[in-house]
């Protein structure tokens, strides 16, 4: 992985802490909209982490594949990922 590992780990630890908080909110029967808003916040953090990882992948791995003439595999990977993202 070529992304900034410290940044990714910070984001993932933040998301993990928020998920623990959400679990407590559920146990405490907190207001549904508050729980939902916290879930959306975690999704946003995870999307940010994923975007950083994908950006680094494009800048490093995909560029390298094109230089080496192995672009077909990387293009197929990206198409597969875009298809997964479109299913959301």
C-alpha positions as CSV (number, residue, x, y, z in Angstrom):
1,X,0.0,0.0,0.0
2,X,1.4,3.4,-1.0
3,X,-1.0,5.7,0.8
4,X,0.1,7.5,4.0
5,X,-0.3,4.8,6.5
6,X,-0.3,7.1,9.5
7,X,-3.2,9.1,8.0
8,X,-5.1,6.0,7.1
9,X,-4.6,4.5,10.5
10,X,-5.8,7.7,12.2
11,X,-9.0,7.7,10.1
12,X,-9.6,4.0,10.8
13,X,-9.1,4.5,14.6
14,X,-11.5,7.4,14.5
15,X,-14.1,5.3,12.7
16,X,-13.5,2.5,15.1
17,X,-14.1,4.8,18.1
18,X,-17.2,6.2,16.5
19,X,-18.5,2.7,15.9
20,X,-18.0,1.8,19.6
21,X,-19.9,5.0,20.5
22,X,-22.7,4.1,18.1
23,X,-23.0,0.6,19.8
24,X,-23.3,2.3,23.2
25,X,-26.0,4.6,21.7
26,X,-27.9,1.6,20.6
27,X,-27.6,-0.1,24.0
28,X,-28.8,3.2,25.6
29,X,-31.8,3.4,23.3
30,X,-30.8,6.8,22.1
31,X,-32.8,8.7,19.5
32,X,-32.8,7.0,16.1
33,X,-31.8,10.1,14.1
34,X,-28.8,10.7,16.4
35,X,-27.6,7.1,15.8
36,X,-28.2,7.4,12.0
37,X,-26.2,10.6,11.9
38,X,-23.3,9.0,13.6
39,X,-23.5,6.0,11.2
40,X,-23.3,8.5,8.3
41,X,-20.3,10.2,9.9
42,X,-18.5,6.8,10.1
43,X,-19.3,6.1,6.5
44,X,-17.9,9.4,5.5
45,X,-14.6,8.7,7.4
46,X,-14.3,5.3,5.7
47,X,-15.0,6.8,2.3
48,X,-12.2,9.3,2.9
49,X,-9.8,6.5,3.9
50,X,-10.8,4.5,0.9
51,X,-10.4,7.5,-1.4
52,X,-6.9,8.2,-0.1
53,X,-5.9,4.6,-0.6
54,X,-7.3,4.6,-4.2
55,X,-5.7,7.9,-5.0
56,X,-2.3,6.5,-4.0
57,X,-3.0,3.3,-5.9
58,X,-3.7,5.4,-9.1
59,X,-0.6,7.6,-8.6
60,X,1.7,4.7,-7.9
61,X,0.5,1.2,-9.0
62,X,-1.5,2.2,-12.0
63,X,1.1,4.6,-13.4
64,X,3.7,1.8,-13.0
65,X,1.5,-0.7,-14.7
66,X,1.1,1.6,-17.7
67,X,4.9,2.2,-17.9
68,X,5.5,-1.5,-17.8
69,X,2.8,-2.4,-20.3
70,X,0.6,-4.2,-17.8
71,X,-2.3,-1.7,-18.0
72,X,-5.0,-4.2,-18.8
73,X,-5.0,-5.8,-15.4
74,X,-5.1,-2.4,-13.6
75,X,-7.9,-1.2,-15.9
76,X,-9.9,-4.3,-15.1
77,X,-9.3,-3.8,-11.4
78,X,-10.6,-0.2,-11.6
79,X,-13.7,-1.2,-13.7
80,X,-14.5,-3.9,-11.1
81,X,-14.2,-1.3,-8.3
82,X,-16.3,1.2,-10.1
83,X,-19.0,-1.5,-10.6
84,X,-18.9,-2.2,-6.8
85,X,-19.2,1.5,-6.1
86,X,-22.2,1.9,-8.5
87,X,-24.1,-0.9,-6.6
88,X,-24.2,1.2,-3.4
